């Protein structure tokens, strides 16, 4: 009896498996069924040049930014045009547009009573304007009970569609989240200069072929670590909030600003960042660019507190050890000449140990000043140098480094030429 029951059970399993194999093997998976759902709109995201969200009395509108010739490119930036004028977060607006143009209907119903589907008074609408001037308005009705779907219809259409409830989160997003948080309109490579005005005076930094140089109040090499920190802070400047309602600019520390930095962007273009008071809750500052007042947690206080001397490079040389092809050392006793030849170093024409030259280069290229003196070398009465090191690079550029004894200062005096 038991054997007979097992046989029947086995036959049933085999029959069920055969049914699945022969009758359901070609049915789409759940993901495929979603993909095969009816696409509601035969348009592409690149065709959309404007969008407007309406929820109750609130309206938020966007338009593609036109270039100087008035042309709207397919990848043009988005701008908020209502309730305020501001750059928009491109990825958010692009996401809104893609959600609509990719919207698929899993079921269509004929409208008899719009109230049944929450469409007598839609809880939200989105209108897209296309490049050819056509408009498309999607009305959003109520949620489908016990599901993650909702009812929608094209304005003026007689059919209601059931679709995923993805759009509603965009429709209820606060206007502040649509605003572009990145406050710098480019990348770090666009920056040509900085003019920093703060409690310590004014400092000007300009880009040259080797990086940035200090141009004011003295002409000198700039401390690259300090400049790199400034470049990163400006290029990565982001708003954590915006101040829009008739702000008291005096209370915000922006009239006058506590400090400011003018960023040169080439072609006579610039950006002026004004630095205001610290936020009452701490952890950030008020700032202004043009007419936009915002909150930011950018760490620019150390930049504005840095005096001119602290912007000067403390490195004895700008040349890295691997760039050196030749070294000439003159002291008060003798002259030595080192040259790199076929991957080896020679001393006055004789091959010497690579490690000996590496140790010399490490000492020279890693040397940094304890402080940079404000006086020019000719005003220090230095006399003859103890040692002169001349470095030559692969490109043929040279730097001459001199080291002097000094009775007037605690330590030796070093200078760099070239």
C-alpha positions in Angstrom: 0.0 0.0 0.0 2.8 2.4 0.9 4.7 1.6 -2.3 1.5 2.3 -4.3 1.0 5.7 -2.6 4.6 6.7 -3.4 4.1 5.7 -7.0 1.0 7.9 -7.2 2.8 10.8 -5.6 5.7 10.5 -8.0 3.4 10.3 -11.0 1.7 13.5 -9.8 5.0 15.4 -9.4 6.1 14.3 -12.9 2.8 15.4 -14.4 3.0 18.8 -12.7 6.5 19.3 -13.9 5.5 18.4 -17.4 2.7 20.9 -17.2 5.1 23.7 -16.2 7.6 22.7 -18.9 5.1 22.5 -21.8 2.6 25.2 -20.9 4.5 27.9 -18.9 8.0 27.7 -20.1 7.4 30.6 -22.5 5.6 32.9 -20.1 7.5 36.0 -19.1 9.1 36.5 -15.7 7.7 39.1 -13.3 10.4 41.6 -14.5 9.6 40.8 -18.1 5.9 41.3 -17.5 6.7 44.7 -16.1 8.8 45.5 -19.1 6.1 44.3 -21.4 3.5 46.5 -19.7 2.0 49.1 -22.1 4.2 52.2 -22.3 1.9 55.2 -21.9 3.8 57.9 -23.8 5.7 57.6 -27.1 8.2 60.3 -26.3 11.8 60.4 -25.2 13.4 62.3 -22.3 15.6 64.4 -24.7 12.4 65.9 -26.2 11.4 67.5 -22.9 12.4 71.1 -22.5 10.2 72.2 -19.6 8.2 70.6 -16.7 5.8 71.8 -14.1 4.5 70.1 -11.0 1.2 71.1 -9.4 0.1 69.7 -6.0 -2.8 71.7 -4.4 -1.8 75.3 -4.5 1.9 74.6 -4.9 3.6 74.8 -8.2 7.2 74.1 -9.1 8.4 74.6 -12.7 11.7 73.9 -14.5 13.1 74.8 -17.9 16.2 73.8 -19.8 19.0 76.4 -19.6 19.7 78.0 -23.0 23.2 78.7 -24.1 24.5 82.1 -25.2 23.0 81.5 -28.7 19.6 80.6 -27.2 20.0 76.9 -28.1 18.6 74.2 -25.9 20.9 71.2 -26.2 19.8 67.7 -25.4 22.0 67.7 -22.3 21.3 71.3 -21.3 21.2 72.2 -17.6 17.9 72.6 -15.8 16.8 75.7 -14.0 14.0 76.3 -11.5 11.7 78.9 -12.9 9.0 78.8 -10.3 8.6 79.6 -7.4 12.1 81.1 -7.7 14.9 81.4 -10.2 17.8 79.1 -9.5 19.9 76.3 -11.0 18.3 73.0 -10.4 19.8 69.6 -9.6 20.0 68.1 -13.1 19.8 64.5 -11.9 16.6 65.1 -10.0 14.8 66.8 -12.8 16.1 64.2 -15.3 14.8 61.5 -12.9 11.3 63.1 -12.9 11.2 63.3 -16.6 12.4 59.7 -17.1 9.8 58.5 -14.6 7.0 60.0 -16.7 8.3 59.0 -20.2 9.0 55.5 -19.0 5.7 55.1 -17.2 3.9 51.8 -18.0 0.4 50.7 -17.6 -0.3 47.4 -16.0 -4.1 47.8 -16.5 -6.4 50.2 -18.2 -9.9 51.2 -17.1 -12.7 53.2 -18.7 -13.5 56.3 -16.6 -17.2 56.3 -15.6 -16.9 58.2 -12.3 -13.5 60.0 -11.9 -14.1 60.3 -8.2 -13.7 56.5 -7.9 -10.1 56.9 -8.9 -9.3 60.2 -7.2 -9.3 62.0 -10.5 -12.3 64.3 -10.1 -9.8 66.5 -8.3 -6.4 65.0 -9.0 -4.0 65.1 -6.0 -1.2 66.1 -8.4 -0.4 66.9 -12.0 2.8 67.0 -14.0 3.0 68.9 -17.3 5.8 68.3 -19.8 6.5 70.7 -22.7 8.2 69.1 -25.7 10.8 70.7 -28.0 8.1 70.8 -30.8 5.8 72.8 -28.6 3.4 70.0 -27.7 2.3 69.6 -24.1 1.5 66.4 -22.1 -0.2 66.6 -18.7 -0.4 63.5 -16.4 -3.1 63.6 -13.7 -2.3 61.6 -10.6 -5.2 60.0 -8.7 -5.5 57.9 -5.6 -3.5 54.9 -4.6 -4.7 51.4 -5.6 -5.7 49.8 -2.3 -3.3 47.2 -0.8 -0.7 47.8 -3.5 2.2 50.0 -4.5 0.3 51.3 -7.5 -1.7 54.4 -8.3 -4.2 55.6 -10.8 -3.1 58.1 -13.5 -4.6 59.4 -16.7 -3.5 61.7 -19.5 -5.5 65.0 -19.2 -8.6 64.8 -21.4 -8.3 61.1 -21.9 -11.1 58.7 -21.2 -8.9 55.9 -19.8 -7.4 55.5 -16.4 -4.2 53.5 -16.0 -2.7 51.6 -13.1 1.0 52.3 -12.8 3.7 52.1 -10.1 3.5 54.7 -7.4 7.0 56.1 -8.3 6.1 59.6 -9.3 4.4 60.7 -6.1 7.7 61.0 -4.2 8.9 63.6 -6.8 5.6 65.5 -6.7 5.9 65.9 -2.9 9.6 66.9 -2.9 10.2 70.3 -1.2 11.4 73.0 -3.5 14.7 73.3 -1.7 15.6 69.7 -2.7 15.2 70.7 -6.4 17.8 73.4 -6.1 21.3 72.7 -7.1 23.5 72.3 -4.0 26.8 72.6 -5.9 27.6 76.4 -5.8 30.7 76.4 -8.0 29.8 76.4 -11.7 32.7 74.4 -13.0 35.6 72.2 -12.1 38.9 72.9 -10.4 40.8 73.2 -13.7 38.6 76.2 -14.6 40.2 78.3 -11.8 42.8 80.8 -12.9 43.2 83.0 -9.8 42.1 83.8 -6.3 41.9 87.2 -4.6 41.3 86.6 -0.9 40.4 89.5 1.4 40.1 88.7 5.1 41.2 89.9 8.6 44.8 89.4 7.6 44.6 91.6 4.5 44.5 90.8 0.8 46.3 87.9 -0.9 46.3 87.2 -4.7 47.2 83.8 -6.2 47.5 83.3 -9.9 47.9 80.1 -11.9 51.0 79.6 -14.0 52.5 76.6 -15.8 53.9 75.2 -12.5 50.7 75.6 -10.5 49.9 78.7 -8.5 52.1 81.6 -7.5 51.6 84.3 -4.9 51.3 87.6 -6.7 50.2 90.0 -3.9 51.4 91.3 -1.5 54.7 89.7 -2.5 55.7 87.7 -5.6 56.8 84.2 -4.5 56.0 80.6 -4.9 52.8 79.6 -3.2 52.5 76.8 -0.6 50.9 74.1 -2.6 49.3 72.3 0.3 47.5 75.5 1.2 46.5 76.2 -2.4 45.3 72.7 -3.0 43.1 72.9 0.1 41.6 76.2 -1.2 41.0 74.8 -4.6 39.2 71.7 -3.2 37.1 73.9 -0.9 35.9 76.2 -3.7 35.4 73.6 -6.4 33.5 71.4 -3.9 31.5 74.2 -2.4 27.9 73.0 -1.6 24.9 74.6 0.0 23.3 72.8 2.9 20.3 75.2 2.9 19.1 78.5 1.3 17.9 81.8 2.8 15.2 83.2 0.7 12.7 85.2 2.8 14.0 88.9 3.0 17.0 88.0 5.1 18.7 90.5 7.5 22.1 90.5 5.8 23.6 92.5 8.6 22.6 89.8 11.1 23.9 87.1 8.8 27.3 88.8 8.7 27.1 89.7 5.0 26.9 93.5 5.2 29.8 93.9 5.2 31.1 90.3 4.7 33.6 89.0 7.2 35.8 87.9 4.3 35.5 87.2 0.6 37.3 85.4 -2.2 37.0 86.4 -5.8 37.7 83.4 -8.1 39.0 84.1 -11.6 37.6 81.7 -14.2 39.3 83.0 -17.4 37.9 85.1 -20.2 37.4 87.9 -17.7 34.8 85.9 -15.8 34.8 85.6 -12.0 32.8 84.4 -9.1 32.6 86.4 -5.8 32.0 84.4 -2.6 31.2 86.5 0.4 31.7 84.8 3.8 29.2 85.6 6.6 28.5 84.7 10.2 28.6 81.3 11.8 25.3 79.5 12.0 23.6 79.7 15.4 23.6 76.0 15.6 27.3 75.9 14.7 28.9 73.6 12.2 28.6 76.0 9.2 28.4 79.6 7.9 26.2 81.9 5.9 27.6 82.8 2.5 26.5 84.7 -0.6 27.2 84.3 -4.3 25.5 87.0 -6.4 22.0 87.3 -5.0 21.9 83.8 -3.6 22.4 83.5 0.2 23.0 80.0 1.5 24.3 77.9 4.3 27.4 75.8 3.9 29.7 73.6 6.0 32.7 74.4 3.8 35.8 74.8 6.0 37.1 78.2 4.8 37.8 79.8 8.1 41.5 78.7 8.0 41.8 80.1 4.5 40.7 83.6 5.6 42.8 83.5 8.7 46.0 82.7 6.8 48.4 85.6 6.5 50.5 86.4 3.4 53.6 84.7 4.9 51.7 81.5 5.4 50.8 81.4 1.7 54.5 81.4 0.7 56.1 78.1 -0.1 58.4 76.7 2.6 59.9 74.1 0.3 63.6 74.8 -0.7 63.0 73.6 -4.2 60.0 72.9 -6.5 61.9 70.1 -8.3 61.1 66.5 -7.4 64.0 64.1 -7.1 62.9 61.9 -10.0 63.0 65.0 -12.3 66.6 65.7 -11.6 69.1 64.9 -14.4 72.1 66.8 -13.1 73.4 68.2 -9.8 76.3 70.7 -9.3 77.5 71.2 -5.7 79.8 74.1 -5.0 81.1 74.7 -1.5 84.0 76.8 -0.2 86.5 73.9 -0.9 85.5 72.2 -4.1 83.0 71.6 -6.9 81.2 68.3 -7.7 79.2 67.5 -10.7 76.7 64.6 -10.9 74.9 63.5 -14.0 72.3 60.8 -14.8 73.4 58.6 -17.7 71.5 55.6 -19.0 69.8 55.1 -15.6 73.1 55.4 -13.6 74.7 58.3 -11.9 78.2 59.6 -12.6 80.4 61.8 -10.4 82.8 63.9 -12.5 82.4 61.2 -15.2 82.9 58.1 -13.0 79.9 55.9 -12.1 79.0 56.0 -8.4 76.4 54.3 -6.2 72.8 55.2 -7.0 72.0 55.3 -3.3 74.5 58.0 -2.5 72.9 60.4 -5.0 69.4 59.4 -3.8 70.3 60.4 -0.2 71.6 63.8 -1.4 68.5 64.4 -3.5 66.2 63.4 -0.6 68.0 65.9 1.7 67.7 68.7 -0.8 64.2 68.1 -2.2 62.6 67.3 1.2 64.1 70.4 2.9 61.5 72.9 4.2 61.9 76.2 6.0 61.0 76.8 9.6 59.7 80.1 8.4 59.9 82.4 5.4 61.6 85.7 6.0 59.8 88.9 4.8 63.1 90.6 3.8 64.5 90.0 0.3 67.9 88.2 0.4 69.9 91.3 -0.7 68.7 93.2 2.4 70.1 90.5 4.8 73.8 91.1 4.3 74.5 87.4 3.9 78.0 87.4 2.4 79.3 84.3 0.6 77.2 81.1 0.7 78.5 78.0 2.5 77.2 75.8 -0.3 75.4 76.2 -3.7 73.4 73.4 -5.2 72.2 73.7 -8.8 69.6 71.2 -10.0 68.9 70.6 -13.7 65.8 68.8 -14.9 65.1 66.6 -18.0 63.5 69.6 -19.7 66.6 71.7 -19.1 65.2 74.0 -16.4 67.4 74.8 -13.4 67.1 76.0 -9.8 70.0 77.3 -7.8 69.8 76.8 -4.0 72.1 78.6 -1.7 72.8 78.1 2.0 74.2 80.8 4.2 75.4 81.1 7.8 73.7 83.8 9.8 74.5 85.3 13.2 71.3 87.4 13.2 68.9 84.5 12.9 68.6 81.2 14.8 69.6 78.8 12.0 71.0 79.0 8.5 69.5 81.1 5.7 68.5 79.4 2.5 67.5 81.0 -0.8 66.1 79.7 -4.1 66.7 81.2 -7.5 65.1 80.2 -10.8 
